């Protein structure tokens, strides 16, 4: 099993909850007094909920077919959205069981690569920070398209929820917290630096001829844009 220092990216942390930021609940008004925009928002909310439930069902089937177990579903209780158990449970019961081979995880470059998990990042990226390794794994599996990871990747939101590092200076200033502004700016600069470090690592590995996996080679020859890398990092951070 991976060491405790590894970052395990289990699907339970990657359910498409981020869409919740986009949902606007309609006011409790009689139907005759609802404005068209309110009705549109309510329809959109129902459509998103139906889409999320479909993706969550697909994700659950994938886990069950791969030897996992689940006694939970995506739900909302008291206005709080998350995982809700589908049957009575006693202390000590396992409600969600996800095989390690179905998780994305980072790898410590100081540890020997013994029995690597399918969700580990490419070998050329293991010296990079854990969140960059996970972002590389996300980019690689998204590029692969309809692979064994497809049910997992389809459960993710198309866009990451808004993060402080992407706010405009005037928006950051509204927080009236200098440290908050500094950390947001630092995160932005760090992300840009990591893109070029990751790209350099990929180019060096490609030049060495040590990479033979078709999906890896395709990504390295046509390396993702800074925008795609930034989006992957933000998705990892949002999970």
ROFIFI-397106 format. One record per residue: residue in one letter; x, y, z of N, C-alpha, C in turn. Coordinates in steps of 0.05 Angstrom, whole numbers, padded with zeros to 5 digits, always signed. Layout:
BEGIN
AXYZXYZXYZ...
END
This chain:
BEGIN
X+00017-00024+00000+00000+00000+00000+00017+00025+00000X+00007+00048-00009+00023+00072-00009+00029+00081+00019X+00051+00097+00021+00058+00107+00047+00038+00128+00056X+00038+00135+00082+00019+00154+00092+00024+00182+00081X+00048+00186+00070+00054+00213+00059+00043+00217+00031X+00033+00195+00019+00022+00198-00008-00005+00212-00007X-00010+00227-00028-00036+00241-00030-00055+00223-00046X-00074+00211-00032-00093+00193-00045-00117+00210-00056X-00122+00207-00081-00143+00223-00094-00167+00205-00099X-00181+00197-00078-00204+00178-00081-00227+00192-00093X-00244+00175-00107-00267+00187-00121-00286+00200-00102X-00286+00192-00076-00305+00204-00058-00300+00233-00054X-00275+00243-00060-00269+00271-00058-00273+00285-00084X-00281+00270-00105-00282+00282-00131-00310+00281-00143X-00330+00277-00127-00357+00278-00137-00362+00306-00146X-00380+00310-00166-00383+00336-00179-00398+00356-00162X-00390+00359-00137-00403+00378-00119-00399+00407-00128X-00378+00412-00143-00371+00440-00150-00394+00453-00165X-00410+00437-00179-00432+00449-00194-00451+00463-00175X-00450+00456-00150-00468+00468-00130-00465+00498-00129X-00441+00508-00135-00436+00537-00134-00452+00551-00155X-00460+00536-00177-00474+00549-00199-00504+00547-00196X-00514+00532-00176-00542+00528-00174-00554+00551-00157X-00576+00562-00167-00590+00584-00153-00618+00574-00146X-00624+00574-00121-00650+00564-00113-00671+00586-00117X-00694+00578-00128-00715+00598-00133-00729+00605-00107X-00740+00629-00107-00755+00638-00083-00781+00623-00080X-00790+00621-00055-00815+00606-00050-00839+00624-00056X-00844+00628-00081-00866+00645-00090-00886+00628-00104X-00912+00636-00105-00932+00621-00120-00923+00620-00149X-00930+00598-00163-00921+00593-00190-00928+00617-00208X-00951+00629-00204-00960+00650-00222-00943+00675-00220X-00929+00678-00198-00913+00703-00194-00884+00699-00200X-00876+00674-00208-00848+00670-00215-00840+00684-00241X-00818+00698-00240-00808+00711-00264-00795+00690-00282X-00794+00696-00309-00782+00677-00328-00754+00669-00320X-00738+00689-00311-00710+00683-00304-00708+00664-00281X-00727+00666-00262-00728+00648-00239-00735+00620-00248X-00755+00618-00266-00762+00592-00277-00739+00579-00292X-00724+00596-00307-00701+00585-00322-00680+00575-00303X-00675+00590-00282-00655+00581-00263-00663+00555-00249X-00689+00553-00243-00699+00529-00230-00697+00505-00249X-00703+00509-00274-00701+00488-00294-00672+00480-00297X-00654+00499-00298-00625+00493-00300-00616+00478-00276X-00625+00485-00252-00617+00471-00228-00626+00442-00229X-00651+00437-00238-00660+00410-00239-00644+00394-00260X-00638+00407-00283-00622+00393-00303-00595+00386-00293X-00582+00404-00278-00556+00399-00267-00557+00376-00247X-00578+00377-00230-00581+00356-00211-00584+00329-00224X-00601+00328-00245-00605+00303-00260-00579+00293-00272X-00563+00312-00283-00537+00305-00295-00518+00294-00274X-00517+00307-00251-00500+00299-00230-00507+00271-00219X-00534+00266-00217-00543+00240-00207-00535+00218-00227X-00537+00224-00253-00530+00205-00274-00500+00198-00272X-00484+00219-00269-00455+00215-00268-00447+00201-00242X-00461+00207-00220-00455+00193-00195-00463+00164-00196X-00486+00158-00210-00494+00130-00213-00473+00115-00229X-00463+00127-00250-00443+00115-00267-00417+00110-00251X-00410+00129-00235-00386+00126-00219-00389+00104-00198X-00412+00102-00186-00417+00081-00167-00416+00053-00180X-00428+00051-00204-00427+00026-00218-00398+00018-00224X-00382+00037-00232-00354+00032-00238-00339+00021-00214X-00344+00034-00191-00331+00025-00166-00340-00003-00159X-00366-00009-00160-00376-00035-00153-00365-00056-00172X-00364-00050-00198-00354-00069-00218-00325-00075-00213X-00310-00056-00201-00282-00060-00197-00275-00071-00169X-00296-00081-00155-00292-00094-00129-00295-00076-00105X-00306-00052-00108-00311-00034-00086-00338-00039-00074X-00346-00022-00055-00372-00024-00042-00382+00003-00035X-00408+00006-00036-00420+00033-00030-00447+00030-00017X-00451+00045+00004-00477+00047+00017-00485+00077+00019X-00475+00093+00000-00480+00122+00000-00489+00131-00027X-00500+00155-00028-00507+00167-00053-00503+00197-00049X-00503+00212-00071-00502+00241-00070-00529+00252-00062X-00530+00269-00042-00556+00279-00033-00553+00306-00019X-00575+00316-00011-00576+00342+00003-00594+00339+00028X-00584+00346+00050-00599+00345+00075-00596+00372+00090X-00618+00385+00095-00618+00410+00108-00602+00432+00094X-00602+00430+00067-00587+00450+00052-00557+00444+00049X-00548+00422+00060-00520+00415+00059-00517+00391+00039X-00501+00394+00019-00498+00374-00002-00474+00357+00004X-00476+00331+00000-00454+00313+00004-00462+00284+00000X-00448+00266+00013-00454+00237+00012-00474+00230+00034X-00495+00216+00027-00516+00208+00046-00518+00178+00046X-00518+00165+00069-00520+00136+00070-00548+00127+00061X-00548+00105+00047-00573+00095+00036-00586+00073+00053X-00574+00066+00075-00585+00046+00093-00576+00053+00121X-00590+00041+00140-00582+00045+00168-00554+00034+00173X-00540+00047+00190-00512+00039+00195-00506+00040+00225X-00489+00022+00232-00479+00021+00260-00450+00031+00261X-00442+00040+00285-00414+00048+00288-00395+00026+00279X-00376+00033+00262-00357+00013+00252-00364+00002+00225X-00389+00007+00215-00396-00002+00188-00380+00013+00167X-00373-00001+00145-00360+00012+00123-00381+00021+00103X-00382+00047+00099-00403+00059+00081-00392+00062+00052X-00366+00065+00049-00355+00069+00023-00328+00056+00022X-00324+00038+00002-00299+00024-00001-00289+00027-00029X-00266+00039-00033-00255+00045-00059-00228+00031-00062X-00225+00012-00080-00198+00000-00083-00177+00021-00090X-00153+00018-00079-00132+00037-00084-00126+00040-00114X-00131+00018-00129-00124+00020-00158-00143+00039-00173X-00165+00047-00159-00184+00066-00172-00179+00095-00163X-00156+00100-00150-00150+00127-00140-00127+00138-00155X-00127+00165-00158-00103+00179-00167-00086+00186-00143X-00060+00180-00145-00043+00186-00122-00016+00195-00131X-00002+00209-00114+00025+00218-00121+00045+00196-00113X+00070+00201-00119+00091+00182-00112+00115+00196-00102X+00127+00186-00081+00152+00198-00069+00175+00188-00086X+00190+00207-00098+00212+00199-00116+00235+00185-00101X+00234+00187-00074+00255+00173-00058+00248+00144-00052X+00223+00137-00057+00214+00110-00051+00217+00092-00076X+00224+00067-00073+00227+00049-00096+00200+00044-00109X+00200+00043-00136+00175+00038-00151+00168+00009-00151X+00158-00001-00128+00151-00029-00125+00120-00032-00127X+00111-00048-00145+00082-00052-00148+00067-00026-00150X+00074-00009-00169+00061+00017-00172+00031+00014-00177X+00016+00033-00167-00013+00034-00171-00020+00045-00199X-00042+00037-00211-00049+00047-00237-00053+00077-00238X-00060+00089-00215-00066+00117-00214-00042+00134-00207X-00018+00123-00206+00006+00138-00201+00013+00155-00225X+00027+00177-00221+00035+00195-00243+00057+00183-00260X+00063+00193-00283+00086+00184-00299+00112+00186-00283X+00130+00168-00289+00156+00168-00274+00171+00194-00276X+00169+00207-00299+00184+00232-00304+00174+00255-00287X+00151+00252-00274+00140+00274-00258+00142+00270-00228X+00153+00248-00219+00152+00241-00190+00169+00260-00173X+00187+00275-00185+00203+00294-00169+00188+00321-00165X+00165+00324-00178+00150+00348-00176+00132+00348-00151X+00121+00371-00142+00103+00371-00119+00079+00353-00123X+00068+00344-00100+00046+00324-00101+00023+00334-00118X+00016+00360-00115-00008+00369-00129-00003+00372-00159X+00022+00377-00167+00030+00377-00195+00029+00349-00207X+00038+00329-00191+00036+00302-00200+00007+00294-00206X-00011+00302-00188-00039+00295-00192-00051+00310-00216X-00042+00335-00220-00052+00350-00243-00042+00337-00269X-00018+00327-00269-00008+00312-00293-00024+00287-00298X-00031+00273-00277-00048+00249-00279-00075+00256-00291X-00087+00279-00282-00113+00288-00292-00111+00294-00321X-00090+00309-00329-00087+00316-00358-00083+00291-00375X-00068+00272-00365-00062+00248-00380-00088+00232-00384X-00104+00229-00363-00128+00213-00365-00150+00227-00380X-00151+00253-00379-00170+00267-00395-00164+00265-00425X-00138+00265-00431-00130+00263-00459-00136+00235-00470X-00134+00215-00452-00139+00187-00460-00168+00183-00469X-00186+00200-00461-00214+00199-00470-00228+00175-00458X-00239+00158-00475-00256+00136-00466-00239+00112-00457X-00225+00116-00435-00208+00095-00424-00222+00083-00400X-00208+00065-00385-00220+00054-00361-00226+00074-00340X-00213+00098-00342-00217+00119-00323-00240+00138-00330X-00253+00133-00353-00273+00152-00363-00296+00157-00343X-00307+00137-00330-00329+00143-00311-00320+00162-00289X-00295+00158-00280-00284+00176-00259-00281+00204-00269X-00269+00208-00293-00264+00234-00303-00289+00249-00311X-00310+00234-00320-00335+00247-00327-00350+00257-00303X-00343+00248-00279-00357+00257-00255-00346+00284-00246X-00325+00293-00257-00313+00319-00249-00328+00342-00262X-00328+00365-00250-00340+00389-00263-00322+00397-00287X-00335+00410-00306-00319+00419-00329-00300+00441-00321X-00307+00457-00301-00290+00479-00292-00287+00477-00262X-00264+00485-00252-00260+00486-00223-00276+00510-00212X-00284+00508-00187-00297+00531-00174-00278+00554-00171X-00288+00578-00169-00270+00601-00167-00250+00599-00143X-00225+00606-00148-00205+00605-00127-00194+00633-00123X-00184+00639-00099-00174+00666-00093-00152+00675-00112X-00135+00657-00122-00113+00665-00139-00122+00677-00166X-00147+00672-00173-00157+00683-00199-00173+00709-00195X-00175+00719-00171-00190+00744-00167-00174+00768-00176X-00188+00788-00185-00176+00813-00192-00166+00828-00167X-00146+00846-00170-00136+00860-00146-00158+00874-00130X-00177+00887-00144-00199+00901-00130-00217+00882-00115X-00220+00857-00125-00236+00837-00111-00221+00827-00087X-00195+00822-00089-00179+00814-00066-00179+00835-00044X-00179+00860-00052-00178+00882-00033-00203+00882-00015X-00225+00872-00026-00250+00872-00011-00249+00854+00014X-00230+00835+00014-00227+00817+00037-00215+00832+00061X-00202+00855+00055-00189+00871+00076-00170+00854+00093X-00155+00837+00079-00137+00819+00093-00112+00817+00075X-00091+00831+00084-00066+00833+00068-00054+00805+00064X-00054+00788+00085-00043+00762+00083-00058+00745+00062X-00084+00748+00061-00100+00734+00041-00092+00742+00013X-00088+00768+00009-00080+00778-00017-00052+00767-00025X-00034+00767-00006-00007+00757-00011-00007+00728-00019X-00023+00712-00004-00024+00683-00009-00037+00678-00036X-00057+00693-00044-00070+00690-00070-00050+00696-00092X-00035+00717-00090-00015+00725-00110+00007+00704-00111X+00016+00694-00088+00037+00674-00087+00028+00648-00101X+00003+00641-00097-00008+00617-00110-00008+00620-00140X-00016+00643-00149-00017+00648-00178+00011+00645-00190X+00031+00658-00178+00058+00657-00188+00069+00628-00187X+00064+00615-00165+00073+00587-00162+00062+00569-00184X+00037+00572-00190+00024+00556-00211+00037+00560-00238X+00043+00585-00245+00056+00591-00270+00084+00579-00271X+00099+00581-00249+00126+00569-00249+00125+00539-00252X+00105+00526-00239+00103+00497-00241+00097+00487-00269X+00083+00503-00284+00077+00495-00311+00103+00492-00327X+00121+00512-00325+00145+00510-00341+00164+00489-00330X+00164+00484-00304+00181+00463-00293+00170+00435-00303X+00144+00432-00303+00132+00407-00312+00137+00403-00342X+00134+00424-00357+00139+00421-00386+00168+00414-00392X+00186+00426-00377+00215+00420-00380+00220+00391-00373X+00208+00381-00352+00212+00353-00344+00202+00334-00365X+00179+00341-00377+00168+00325-00399+00186+00325-00423X+00196+00347-00430+00213+00349-00454+00239+00334-00450X+00250+00335-00426+00275+00320-00420+00270+00290-00421X+00247+00282-00411+00241+00253-00411+00236+00243-00440X+00223+00260-00456+00218+00253-00484+00244+00251-00499X+00263+00269-00494+00289+00269-00508+00305+00244-00500X+00301+00235-00475+00317+00212-00465+00309+00186-00478X+00284+00185-00489+00274+00160-00501+00265+00139-00482X+00262+00147-00456+00254+00127-00436+00224+00124-00434X+00208+00139-00448+00179+00138-00446+00168+00121-00469X+00152+00101-00463+00142+00084-00484+00111+00082-00485X+00098+00092-00464+00069+00091-00463+00057+00110-00484X+00038+00100-00500+00028+00116-00522+00014+00142-00512X-00002+00140-00491-00016+00163-00481+00004+00184-00470X+00024+00175-00456+00044+00193-00446+00059+00207-00469X+00067+00192-00489+00082+00203-00511+00065+00224-00525X+00039+00219-00529+00021+00237-00543+00019+00264-00527X+00017+00262-00501+00015+00286-00484+00041+00302-00485X+00064+00287-00484+00090+00301-00483+00097+00314-00509X+00088+00302-00531+00094+00314-00557+00076+00338-00563X+00053+00338-00551+00034+00361-00554+00027+00369-00526X+00046+00382-00512+00042+00387-00484+00019+00406-00479X+00003+00402-00458-00020+00419-00453-00012+00449-00450X-00031+00466-00456-00026+00494-00454-00025+00503-00425X-00014+00527-00420-00014+00537-00392-00043+00538-00381X-00062+00544-00397-00090+00546-00388-00100+00519-00379X-00094+00498-00395-00103+00471-00388-00089+00461-00363X-00063+00467-00360-00049+00459-00336-00060+00474-00311X-00065+00499-00315-00076+00516-00293-00103+00504-00284X-00120+00497-00303-00146+00485-00297-00143+00459-00282X-00124+00442-00290-00120+00417-00276-00111+00421-00248X-00093+00440-00243-00084+00446-00216-00107+00456-00199X-00123+00473-00211-00146+00484-00196-00166+00462-00189X-00171+00443-00207-00188+00421-00201-00177+00404-00178X-00151+00399-00178-00138+00384-00157-00142+00399-00130X-00136+00425-00130-00139+00440-00106-00168+00441-00096X-00187+00441-00114-00215+00443-00106-00226+00417-00095X-00212+00394-00100-00223+00369-00091-00220+00366-00061
END
